[in-house]
Structure formats: C-alpha cells, structure tokens
C-alpha cells in the first residue's frame, strides 16, 4: 500500500459497515472531509492532526455505544479501531455437587 506523507488513515477493523457513517460524523461534527478507501478512511493532514482525528473517532465510538467492545489507538499517522479480546472463560467448579439421591420414607 502506497502511503502518502500528508494523509491520516483510519483503519476500521471489523467495523467496515460504518465507514460512511464515520465519514458523515467527522464532516458534521469536526468539518473534516475524508475519502472512503478499502481499509477505512483517508483524511488530508493539512485539515487536521492525527490526534484530532483520533478524538473524533473516539467520540463516534462512544456515540454508537461501541465503547464496551472497541477502543481507539494511534500509531504513526494511522488511527485504528480495535476490538477487545474476549477474556471470559468458563468457570470450572472444583467440587461439583451432584443431585441428592436420598429417598424419603415419610
């Protein structure tokens, strides 16, 4: 992939269906014009810095109530939306209890 030095990229991760919604949100809230690419969005660096774009993307994630499953990170000129890994494991009982087999005679 040929990266242009004057662009900020937004990598959508597993939220590819939200590209157009994010582009509209950044345009309406922060007046940032973006181009939709195959991996996400590309913004001109002359309009905004990487951290301004990251702040806008974070605000979008919170507005869509995705903050419990996704988080935003910045690496060089790339803003990435990543998914939390599921860390819940099945709880194993050390002493499993079986059903009572006592017959009552009364």
Secondary structure as UniProt FT lines:
FT   TURN            5..6
FT   STRAND          7..11
FT   TURN            13..14
FT   HELIX           16..18
FT   HELIX           19..30
FT   STRAND          34..36
FT   STRAND          40..44
FT   TURN            45..47
FT   HELIX           50..63
FT   TURN            64..65
FT   TURN            67..69
FT   STRAND          70..75
FT   TURN            76..77
FT   STRAND          78..83
//
